[in-house]
């Protein structure tokens, strides 16, 4: 599972863009009316220390790309992704372009679990998937709860209830739950099973 090879997102680089953006934004507005959510075609299973499995479904990079291909090409939109790495830090630049020549680009950086080739490769796949999902407003994994979906964990009462329920399912003791709240807040992670899984897996490795 690619998320096992990720430590924490560390930075969002500055946004670069062409001088004019009108035609690109118009094309994106049209494309967004026909883009459908990607299917959750993969399932992650993480064995827990106290037994049992922590599971969640997610959309693979292929599924995210497949959801975008038709709507974007029909509106003259393309995207390019350029991964680079330095030690364990992986950066993904995603450039969205239009047939008019207008474009916009942003860099998303995150840290792999190590500088091993396998970890770097998994981190690149993870970064490409999340960068595309963020740019085109897609949900790449199961939401915490459809009634309180959030871009980031903010510690709201609904999110706390969701997190406590998830932690109970995987056998986390009540006294230890506050630490998970602190980590989600500090790392500004989404309120999703994927984020919780990454923190749980990080703790298992220590």
C-alpha positions in Angstrom: 0.0 0.0 0.0 1.5 3.3 -1.1 0.5 5.2 2.0 2.8 3.0 4.1 5.7 4.7 2.3 4.7 8.2 3.4 5.6 10.1 6.5 4.0 13.6 6.5 3.1 16.2 3.9 5.6 19.0 4.4 5.0 21.9 2.0 2.9 23.4 -0.8 5.0 25.4 -3.1 4.0 28.7 -4.7 1.5 28.7 -7.5 2.8 29.8 -11.0 0.5 30.8 -13.8 0.2 32.4 -17.2 -0.6 36.0 -17.4 -4.1 35.4 -18.7 -6.4 32.6 -17.2 -9.9 33.3 -18.6 -10.0 30.5 -21.2 -8.5 27.9 -18.9 -10.9 28.8 -16.1 -13.9 28.7 -18.5 -12.8 25.3 -19.8 -12.3 23.9 -16.3 -15.8 25.1 -15.3 -17.3 23.1 -18.2 -15.1 20.1 -17.5 -16.2 20.0 -13.9 -19.8 19.5 -14.9 -19.0 16.1 -16.4 -16.2 14.8 -14.1 -17.5 12.0 -12.0 -16.0 10.7 -8.8 -13.4 7.9 -9.3 -14.3 4.5 -8.2 -12.6 3.2 -5.0 -10.9 0.3 -6.8 -8.3 -0.5 -4.1 -8.5 -1.6 -0.4 -5.7 -1.1 2.1 -5.4 -3.6 5.0 -3.1 -2.8 7.8 -2.5 -5.4 10.6 -2.8 -3.9 14.1 -0.6 -4.7 17.1 -3.6 -5.9 19.1 -5.0 -8.1 16.3 -7.5 -7.3 13.6 -7.1 -5.2 10.5 -7.5 -1.5 9.8 -9.2 -1.3 6.4 -10.3 1.5 4.0 -11.0 1.8 0.3 -9.4 4.3 -2.0 -9.2 5.3 -5.6 -5.9 4.3 -7.3 -3.9 6.7 -9.4 -5.3 4.9 -12.5 -8.8 5.5 -11.3 -8.2 9.2 -10.7 -6.6 9.6 -14.1 -9.4 7.7 -15.7 -12.1 10.0 -14.2 -10.3 13.0 -15.6 -9.2 11.9 -19.1 -12.5 12.3 -21.0 -13.8 15.6 -19.5 -10.4 17.3 -19.6 -9.5 16.3 -23.2 -13.0 17.3 -24.5 -12.4 20.8 -23.1 -8.9 21.3 -24.4 -7.3 20.7 -21.0 -4.2 18.6 -20.3 -2.0 18.1 -17.2 1.7 17.2 -16.7 3.3 16.0 -13.5 7.0 16.2 -12.8 8.3 14.3 -9.8 11.7 15.1 -8.3 13.4 13.9 -5.1 16.2 15.0 -2.7 17.0 12.4 -0.1 13.6 11.3 1.3 11.8 14.5 0.2 9.6 14.1 -2.9 8.2 17.0 -4.8 5.5 16.8 -7.5 4.9 19.7 -9.8 1.5 19.5 -11.5 0.9 21.8 -14.5 -2.6 22.2 -15.9 -2.6 23.6 -19.4 -5.2 24.7 -22.0 -5.2 24.7 -25.8 -5.1 28.5 -25.7 -1.7 28.4 -24.1 -2.9 29.4 -20.6 -1.6 27.3 -17.7 -1.3 27.1 -13.9 1.2 25.1 -11.9 1.8 24.2 -8.2 4.3 22.1 -6.3 3.3 19.6 -3.6 6.1 18.2 -1.4 6.0 15.3 1.0 8.5 13.1 2.9 8.9 9.4 2.2 9.5 6.9 5.0 13.1 6.5 3.7 15.3 7.3 0.7 14.9 3.7 -0.5 13.8 3.5 -4.2 10.6 1.6 -3.3 9.6 4.2 -0.7 10.4 7.0 -3.1 8.4 5.4 -5.9 5.4 4.8 -3.6 5.6 8.4 -2.4 5.6 9.7 -6.0 2.5 7.7 -6.8 0.8 8.9 -3.6 1.7 12.5 -4.3 0.6 12.4 -8.0 -2.8 11.0 -6.9 -3.4 13.5 -4.1 -2.2 16.5 -6.2 -4.7 15.6 -9.0 -7.5 15.0 -6.6 -6.9 18.4 -4.9 -6.6 20.3 -8.1 -9.8 18.8 -9.7 -11.8 18.6 -6.4 -12.0 14.8 -6.3 -12.2 12.5 -3.2 -9.4 9.9 -3.5 -10.4 7.8 -0.5 -13.4 7.1 1.8 -14.5 10.3 3.6 -14.6 10.3 7.4 -18.3 10.8 7.3 -20.5 12.3 4.5 -22.1 14.7 7.1 -18.8 16.3 8.1 -16.4 16.0 5.2 -13.5 18.5 5.6 -10.4 19.4 3.7 -8.5 19.2 6.9 -9.0 17.9 10.5 -10.0 20.9 12.6 -11.1 19.1 15.7 -14.8 19.8 15.3 -17.2 17.8 17.5 -18.3 15.7 14.5 -14.7 15.0 13.6 -13.8 14.1 17.1 -16.7 11.6 17.3 -15.7 10.1 14.0 -12.0 9.8 15.1 -12.9 8.3 18.5 -15.2 5.7 16.9 -12.4 4.7 14.5 -9.8 4.5 17.2 -12.1 2.2 19.3 -12.5 0.0 16.2 -8.7 -0.6 16.0 -8.2 -1.1 19.8 -6.7 2.3 20.8 -7.2 2.9 24.5 -9.2 6.0 25.6 -6.2 7.6 27.4 -4.2 7.5 24.1 -6.8 9.0 21.8 -5.8 12.6 22.6 -2.5 12.0 20.9 -4.2 11.1 17.6 -6.2 14.3 17.7 -3.0 16.3 18.3 -1.2 14.7 15.4 -4.1 15.2 12.9 -4.3 18.9 13.9 -0.5 19.5 13.9 0.0 17.8 10.5 -3.1 19.5 8.9 -4.2 16.2 7.5 -7.6 15.5 5.9 -10.3 13.9 8.1 -10.1 10.6 6.3 -9.3 6.9 6.9 -6.1 7.4 4.9 -4.8 10.0 7.2 -5.6 8.0 10.3 -4.0 4.9 8.7 -0.8 6.8 8.0 -0.5 7.9 11.6 -1.3 4.4 13.0 1.3 2.9 10.7 3.9 5.5 11.7 3.3 4.5 15.3 3.7 0.8 14.6 7.1 1.4 13.1 8.5 3.0 16.2 
